[in-house]
Amino acid sequence: MVKAIFFDIDGTLVSFKTHEVPRSTIDALDILRKKGIKVFIATGRHYSSINNLGDLKFDGYVTLNGGYCFAGEDKVIYKHGIPDRDIDALIRYLETEESFPCAFVQEKEIFMNYKDETVEEIFNMLNFPEPPIRPLSEMKGKTVYQLVSFFTAEQEKKIMSILSHCESTRWNPLFTDVVPVGGNKSIGMEKILAYFGISREETMAFGDGGNDIPMLEYAGIGVAMGNASEEVQRHADFVTSGVDDEGIVHALKHFHIGGL
């Protein structure tokens, strides 16, 4: 019996076309909660950047790809930052080797070293507020939980070699979310489930990006959206239709969840 469901946001709950949650999904989430099924967000976004869910209520949040987790709206139950030595190494690289746009995601704020057309394109696609620009010197000595790094897959091997305690969770060819080793959405799920006393076998998860793969594999039922890549779909138990084609409702009905 499914007691908890985790949802990615962009491309899963929220359409890239409309930047909104489909009406059918809103109604389904209301039914799930009334049936006593807990619903959680699992996103790469910072909590302060979740700006596209309207008035929807959730029982908790896995944010920053598992690096910062909440029960309810504001009870922090887990946080896991990138080691300072990796941030220092990245700053040296950006200052002396090659520069690329990078967002440094801290506990309360997000800063970027600079932005270009690619950054603007991605943030517009995600309907994501652009972080302020700050000097790299302001990042030193501050805990960073995630990096949103605008380098290509071809650049990745070299750059990640200096971030030896981190891993890349790419879900777009233009950028990647860099998180500490051992930090991903499945870890966030584990922390949330332990807090609420729910087993992984009693869970379901929906996602569409590469950073959703650990979550889809960890859940009792992992559902890939129809708009997900073939690689993501290979790691799911079930592939539903796309976010714009009532994909979440289709999967809930397929598995008879919540009486749908």
C-alpha positions as CSV (number, residue, x, y, z in Angstrom):
1,M,0.0,0.0,0.0
2,V,1.4,3.4,-1.0
3,K,1.6,5.8,1.9
4,A,3.8,8.5,0.5
5,I,4.5,9.9,-3.0
6,F,7.4,12.1,-4.0
7,F,7.2,14.5,-6.9
8,D,9.9,16.3,-8.8
9,I,8.8,19.8,-9.9
10,D,10.1,21.0,-13.3
11,G,8.9,18.7,-16.1
12,T,7.0,16.5,-13.7
13,L,4.5,18.6,-11.6
14,V,5.1,21.7,-13.6
15,S,4.9,22.0,-17.4
16,F,7.8,23.6,-19.2
17,K,5.3,25.0,-21.7
18,T,2.8,26.7,-19.3
19,H,5.0,26.9,-16.2
20,E,2.0,25.7,-14.2
21,V,0.7,22.6,-12.6
22,P,-2.0,21.0,-14.7
23,R,-5.5,21.2,-13.2
24,S,-5.9,17.4,-13.3
25,T,-2.7,17.1,-11.1
26,I,-4.0,19.7,-8.6
27,D,-7.2,17.8,-8.2
28,A,-5.3,14.4,-7.9
29,L,-3.1,15.8,-5.1
30,D,-6.1,17.0,-3.2
31,I,-7.6,13.5,-3.4
32,L,-4.4,11.9,-2.3
33,R,-4.1,14.0,0.8
34,K,-7.8,13.5,1.7
35,K,-7.1,9.8,1.5
36,G,-4.3,10.1,4.0
37,I,-1.5,9.6,1.5
38,K,1.4,12.0,2.2
39,V,2.8,14.0,-0.7
40,F,6.3,15.4,-0.8
41,I,8.4,17.6,-3.1
42,A,11.8,16.3,-4.3
43,T,13.6,19.0,-6.3
44,G,16.9,20.4,-7.2
45,R,15.6,23.9,-6.4
46,H,16.3,25.9,-3.3
47,Y,13.3,26.2,-1.0
48,S,13.1,29.9,-1.6
49,S,13.1,29.3,-5.4
50,I,10.0,27.1,-5.4
51,N,7.8,29.7,-7.0
52,N,5.6,27.7,-9.4
53,L,3.3,25.5,-7.2
54,G,0.6,28.0,-6.4
55,D,-1.3,27.2,-3.2
56,L,-0.5,23.5,-3.2
57,K,0.3,22.0,0.2
58,F,2.9,19.3,0.8
59,D,3.9,17.3,3.9
60,G,7.6,17.9,3.4
61,Y,10.3,18.9,0.9
62,V,13.5,17.3,-0.3
63,T,15.3,20.3,-1.8
64,L,18.8,20.8,-3.4
65,N,18.7,17.2,-4.7
66,G,18.6,15.8,-1.1
67,G,21.0,18.3,0.5
68,Y,18.4,20.2,2.5
69,C,15.2,18.5,3.7
70,F,12.1,19.8,5.6
71,A,9.2,18.1,7.4
72,G,6.2,20.3,6.9
73,E,6.9,23.8,5.7
74,D,9.9,24.8,7.9
75,K,11.2,22.0,10.2
76,V,14.7,21.2,8.9
77,I,15.4,17.5,9.4
78,Y,18.6,17.1,7.3
79,K,21.3,19.2,5.7
80,H,24.5,18.2,4.0
81,G,26.9,20.7,2.5
82,I,29.8,20.6,0.0
83,P,33.2,20.4,1.8
84,D,34.9,23.8,2.1
85,R,38.0,22.5,0.4
86,D,36.1,21.7,-2.8
87,I,34.6,25.2,-2.9
88,D,38.0,26.7,-2.4
89,A,39.4,24.5,-5.2
90,L,36.6,25.6,-7.5
91,I,37.1,29.3,-6.8
92,R,40.8,28.9,-7.6
93,Y,39.9,27.1,-10.8
94,L,37.5,29.8,-11.8
95,E,40.0,32.5,-11.1
96,T,43.0,30.9,-12.8
97,E,42.0,28.2,-15.3
98,E,38.7,29.0,-17.0
99,S,35.5,30.7,-16.0
100,F,31.9,29.6,-16.4
101,P,28.7,30.8,-14.8
102,C,28.1,29.1,-11.5
103,A,25.4,29.6,-8.9
104,F,26.5,29.0,-5.3
105,V,23.5,27.8,-3.3
106,Q,23.8,28.6,0.4
107,E,21.3,28.0,3.2
108,K,19.5,31.3,2.8
109,E,20.7,32.8,-0.4
110,I,21.9,32.0,-3.9
111,F,24.7,34.0,-5.6
112,M,26.3,33.8,-9.1
113,N,29.7,34.8,-10.3
114,Y,28.3,36.1,-13.6
115,K,25.6,35.2,-16.1
116,D,25.4,35.0,-19.9
117,E,22.8,34.2,-22.5
118,T,22.8,30.5,-21.6
119,V,22.0,31.3,-18.0
120,E,19.2,33.6,-19.0
121,E,17.8,31.0,-21.4
122,I,17.7,28.3,-18.7
123,F,16.2,30.5,-16.0
124,N,13.5,31.7,-18.4
125,M,12.7,28.1,-19.3
126,L,12.4,27.2,-15.6
127,N,10.7,30.5,-14.7
128,F,13.4,30.7,-12.1
129,P,14.4,33.9,-10.4
130,E,17.9,35.0,-11.5
131,P,20.3,35.1,-8.5
132,P,22.3,38.3,-7.8
133,I,25.9,38.6,-9.0
134,R,28.5,38.6,-6.3
135,P,32.4,38.4,-6.2
136,L,33.8,35.0,-5.8
137,S,35.6,36.2,-2.6
138,E,32.2,36.4,-0.9
139,M,31.8,32.6,-1.3
140,K,34.8,31.7,0.8
141,G,34.1,30.4,4.3
142,K,30.4,30.0,3.7
143,T,28.7,26.6,3.5
144,V,27.5,25.8,0.0
145,Y,24.9,23.0,-0.4
146,Q,24.8,22.8,-4.2
147,L,26.4,24.3,-7.3
148,V,24.4,25.0,-10.4
149,S,27.2,24.9,-12.9
150,F,26.9,26.0,-16.5
151,F,29.5,23.7,-18.1
152,T,29.0,21.1,-20.8
153,A,29.3,17.4,-20.6
154,E,32.6,17.6,-22.5
155,Q,34.0,20.0,-19.8
156,E,32.6,17.9,-17.0
157,K,35.4,15.3,-16.5
158,K,38.1,18.0,-16.0
159,I,36.1,20.3,-13.8
160,M,34.7,17.5,-11.6
161,S,38.2,16.2,-11.0
162,I,38.9,19.2,-8.8
163,L,35.6,18.7,-7.0
164,S,36.7,15.4,-5.5
165,H,34.1,15.2,-2.8
166,C,31.2,16.0,-5.2
167,E,29.2,14.4,-8.0
168,S,27.4,15.8,-11.0
169,T,23.7,15.2,-11.4
170,R,23.1,16.5,-14.9
171,W,19.6,16.8,-16.2
172,N,20.2,19.3,-19.0
173,P,23.0,19.5,-21.6
174,L,23.7,23.1,-20.7
175,F,24.2,22.8,-17.0
176,T,24.5,20.4,-14.1
177,D,23.6,20.4,-10.4
178,V,26.8,19.6,-8.4
179,V,26.1,18.0,-5.0
180,P,28.3,16.5,-2.3
181,V,29.1,12.8,-2.7
182,G,26.3,10.8,-1.1
183,G,23.8,13.6,-1.7
184,N,20.9,12.8,-4.0
185,K,17.1,12.7,-3.9
186,S,17.1,9.1,-2.6
187,I,19.0,10.2,0.5
188,G,16.4,13.0,1.0
189,M,13.7,10.4,0.7
190,E,15.3,8.2,3.2
191,K,15.5,11.1,5.8
192,I,11.9,12.1,5.2
193,L,10.6,8.5,5.5
194,A,12.5,7.9,8.7
195,Y,11.0,11.0,10.2
196,F,7.5,9.9,9.3
197,G,7.9,6.2,9.9
198,I,7.2,5.1,6.4
199,S,9.1,2.3,4.6
200,R,10.5,2.7,1.1
201,E,8.3,-0.2,-0.1
202,E,5.3,2.0,0.7
203,T,6.4,4.9,-1.6
204,M,6.0,6.1,-5.1
205,A,8.1,8.7,-6.9
206,F,7.6,10.7,-10.1
207,G,10.4,12.3,-12.1
208,D,11.7,13.2,-15.5
209,G,15.4,14.2,-15.2
210,G,18.7,12.6,-14.7
211,N,18.8,13.8,-11.1
212,D,15.6,11.8,-10.5
213,I,17.2,8.5,-11.3
214,P,18.3,7.7,-7.7
215,M,14.8,8.6,-6.4
216,L,13.0,6.4,-9.0
217,E,15.3,3.5,-8.2
218,Y,14.8,3.9,-4.4
219,A,11.0,4.2,-4.4
220,G,8.7,1.2,-4.2
221,I,7.3,2.3,-7.5
222,G,9.3,4.7,-9.7
223,V,7.4,6.5,-12.4
224,A,9.2,8.3,-15.3
225,M,7.2,11.0,-17.1
226,G,6.7,10.5,-20.8
227,N,8.8,13.6,-21.5
228,A,11.8,12.0,-19.7
229,S,14.8,10.8,-21.7
230,E,15.2,7.2,-22.6
231,E,18.0,6.9,-20.0
232,V,15.6,8.1,-17.2
233,Q,12.8,5.8,-18.4
234,R,15.1,2.8,-18.2
235,H,15.4,3.3,-14.5
236,A,11.7,3.5,-13.8
237,D,9.2,0.7,-13.0
238,F,6.6,2.5,-15.2
239,V,6.6,5.1,-17.9
240,T,3.5,7.4,-17.9
241,S,2.5,10.1,-20.4
242,G,4.0,13.5,-20.4
243,V,3.4,16.3,-17.9
244,D,1.1,18.1,-20.4
245,D,-0.9,14.9,-21.1
246,E,-2.1,14.1,-17.5
247,G,0.9,11.9,-16.9
248,I,0.6,11.9,-13.1
249,V,-3.1,11.1,-13.1
250,H,-2.6,8.4,-15.7
251,A,0.0,6.6,-13.5
252,L,-2.1,7.0,-10.3
253,K,-5.0,5.4,-12.1
254,H,-2.8,2.6,-13.5
255,F,-1.7,1.6,-10.0
256,H,-5.1,2.4,-8.4
257,I,-3.6,4.9,-5.9
258,G,-6.0,6.9,-3.8
259,G,-9.1,5.5,-5.4
260,L,-8.3,7.2,-8.7
